Protein backbone atom coordinates (compact mmCIF):
# COMPACT_ATOMS: atom_id res chain seq x y z
CA UNK A 1 0.00 0.00 0.00
CA UNK A 2 1.05 3.57 -0.53
CA UNK A 3 1.25 4.40 3.15
CA UNK A 4 3.97 1.78 3.62
CA UNK A 5 6.35 4.22 1.90
CA UNK A 6 5.83 6.84 4.59
CA UNK A 7 8.26 6.52 7.50
CA UNK A 8 6.53 5.60 10.74
CA UNK A 9 3.34 4.46 9.02
CA UNK A 10 2.08 0.97 8.43
CA UNK A 11 -0.35 -0.01 5.71
CA UNK A 12 -3.50 -1.79 6.78
CA UNK A 13 -4.31 -5.35 5.93
CA UNK A 14 -7.19 -6.83 7.83
CA UNK A 15 -5.68 -10.28 7.52
CA UNK A 16 -2.58 -9.02 9.36
CA UNK A 17 -2.28 -9.76 13.05
CA UNK A 18 0.38 -7.21 13.98
CA UNK A 19 -0.54 -4.97 16.93
CA UNK A 20 -0.42 -1.83 14.77
CA UNK A 21 -2.73 -3.36 12.16
CA UNK A 22 -5.17 -4.54 14.81
CA UNK A 23 -5.20 -1.12 16.46
CA UNK A 24 -5.92 0.54 13.12
CA UNK A 25 -8.61 -1.99 12.38
CA UNK A 26 -10.36 -1.20 15.67
CA UNK A 27 -10.22 2.52 14.98
CA UNK A 28 -11.66 2.17 11.50
CA UNK A 29 -14.29 -0.27 12.74
CA UNK A 30 -15.31 2.27 15.41
CA UNK A 31 -15.64 4.99 12.75
CA UNK A 32 -17.46 2.75 10.25
CA UNK A 33 -19.21 0.01 12.24
CA UNK A 34 -21.51 -1.09 9.43
CA UNK A 35 -18.84 -1.70 6.78
CA UNK A 36 -17.64 -5.14 5.77
CA UNK A 37 -13.94 -6.04 5.98
CA UNK A 38 -13.71 -5.53 2.22
CA UNK A 39 -15.23 -2.06 2.49
CA UNK A 40 -12.93 -1.20 5.40
CA UNK A 41 -9.96 -2.23 3.26
CA UNK A 42 -11.17 0.17 0.56
CA UNK A 43 -11.48 2.97 3.12
CA UNK A 44 -7.98 2.19 4.41
CA UNK A 45 -6.54 2.23 0.90
CA UNK A 46 -8.19 5.59 0.21
CA UNK A 47 -6.80 7.02 3.45
CA UNK A 48 -3.38 5.58 2.63
CA UNK A 49 -3.46 7.30 -0.75
CA UNK A 50 -4.53 10.59 0.77
CA UNK A 51 -1.80 10.41 3.42
CA UNK A 52 0.80 9.60 0.77
CA UNK A 53 -0.18 12.69 -1.23
CA UNK A 54 -0.08 14.91 1.87
CA UNK A 55 3.32 13.47 2.79
CA UNK A 56 4.69 14.18 -0.70
CA UNK A 57 3.42 17.77 -0.49
CA UNK A 58 5.08 18.19 2.90
CA UNK A 59 8.37 16.70 1.71
CA UNK A 60 8.41 18.90 -1.38
CA UNK A 61 7.64 22.04 0.62
CA UNK A 62 10.30 21.13 3.17
CA UNK A 63 12.83 20.69 0.36
CA UNK A 64 11.86 23.61 -1.90
CA UNK A 65 10.24 26.13 0.45
CA UNK A 66 11.32 25.44 4.05
CA UNK A 67 10.13 28.89 5.09
CA UNK A 68 6.54 27.79 4.42
CA UNK A 69 6.92 24.87 6.84
CA UNK A 70 8.55 27.17 9.41
CA UNK A 71 5.65 29.62 9.11
CA UNK A 72 3.06 26.85 9.49
CA UNK A 73 4.81 25.56 12.60
CA UNK A 74 4.92 29.05 14.12
CA UNK A 75 1.21 29.53 13.39
CA UNK A 76 0.35 26.17 14.95
CA UNK A 77 2.23 27.07 18.13
CA UNK A 78 0.51 30.45 18.27
CA UNK A 79 -2.95 28.93 17.77
CA UNK A 80 -2.27 26.51 20.60
CA UNK A 81 -1.41 29.41 22.91
CA UNK A 82 -4.48 31.40 21.85
CA UNK A 83 -6.79 28.38 22.18
CA UNK A 84 -5.59 27.59 25.69
CA UNK A 85 -6.27 31.18 26.77
CA UNK A 86 -9.89 30.90 25.60
CA UNK A 87 -10.72 28.25 28.18
CA UNK A 88 -13.49 29.27 30.54
CA UNK A 89 -13.74 28.23 34.14
Secondary structure, DSSP 4 states (H G I P E B T S, - for coil): -GGGGSTT-----TT---HHHHHHHHHHHHH-TT--HHHHHHHHHHHHHHHHHHHHHHHHHHHH-HHHHHHHHHHHHHHHHHHHHT---
